[in-house]
Amino acid sequence: MTGGRGDPGLLDRMVRGSLGWLDEARGFFRLPPNVTTDADPNLTLKPLGELAELTQLIGVLHPRDEIRQSARGLFAFAWNETRDGELFAELIRGEPFATYPVELYATFAQAGLRHADADELVATTTRLRGWRVAREDHTRTLNVLNAERRLGLRQHADFAAVLALTGLGRLPEPWTLDRKAVYGLTHDVFHLTDWGRNRQRLSPEATGYLRLWLPSWLDTWLEEETWDLAGELLAVTATLPDAPYDAEAWQRLAAVQAADGSVPEIGAAPTSGDPAETFLACYHSTLVTAFAATLARIACDEAEAGPATGDPALVGGRTPCESESAP
């Protein structure tokens, strides 16, 4: 991995551009009237939940105030779409064993946004025997456990025991990982570190494994033009202590970002002119770009401040950054 100097100006432009496009795309994040009945949650609730998760983090942690304000506006929009949390009460009543309403609600609860009926229902359903069954997707279970923690509930399983069953816990031979497995590994890191907020939770063994193999994975998925996964790998890189800034990788991702701020998930952006198709092809990778660039930008400031003066939950030595560019 290249050990160049960081470029806060580039990172800030990428976050601004991403948030600008997401703001223009608000209409596609809006929930349809049938969201609690027969609408596809992967096309409705999932995009809104991802918007909330990542804009909440950016709105709190990004060093620049105007970027934080933009992210907070999008987060407030997402909460408004849930009808101030009433949506979660309806979803839980309809599917008491489903985890996704609890996972989504926990994102807002972490920011202090609560709904009394949803809280009461969550406290009840998460104590049911059906909730405590073992789940095959251990990475997803980490997210459920994080949701319980965010909501102040007793976790239904031991986090460390579940982590040991994931890709990050097993540290598999790196050449055996396909795209799905690498995606899983990035999310193991995100759930363990609470999306980069608590980076010290990475063990020395996991840190060493990731430092050694992230450069190869990043090169592979950049070459494959899988920009979404490349962005997630850059976000993981930014969670590591003493992680170098990969100037070439950031330049390649920046070159893919369109003038309107969008980043395609794979290859080139759709050319059909259909706004809905463009949204589905770009929204997640654009969010990931804003998220990864925010974590990398935080690392730049930490490098200049030094580990002794940084937030202990966000400290990690970094390669020195260049002076911040004007907005």
Secondary structure, DSSP 8 states (H G I E B T S, - for coil): ---B-B-HHHHHHHHHHHHHHHHHTHHHHS--TTTTTTS-TTTTHHHHHHHHHHHHHHHHH-S-HHHHHHHHHHHHHHHHHTTTTHHHHHHHHH-TT-SHHHHHHHHHHHTT---HHHHHHHHHHTTSGGGGS--S-HHHHHHHHHHHHHTT---SS-HHHHHTTSHHHH---GGG--HHHHHHHHHHHHHHTTTTT-GGGS-HHHHHHHHHHHHHHHHHHHHTT-HHHHHHHHHHHHHSTT--B-HHHHHHHHHHS-TTS---SSSS---S--HHHHHHHHHHHHHHHHHHHHHHHHHHHHHHH-TTTS-TTS------B------
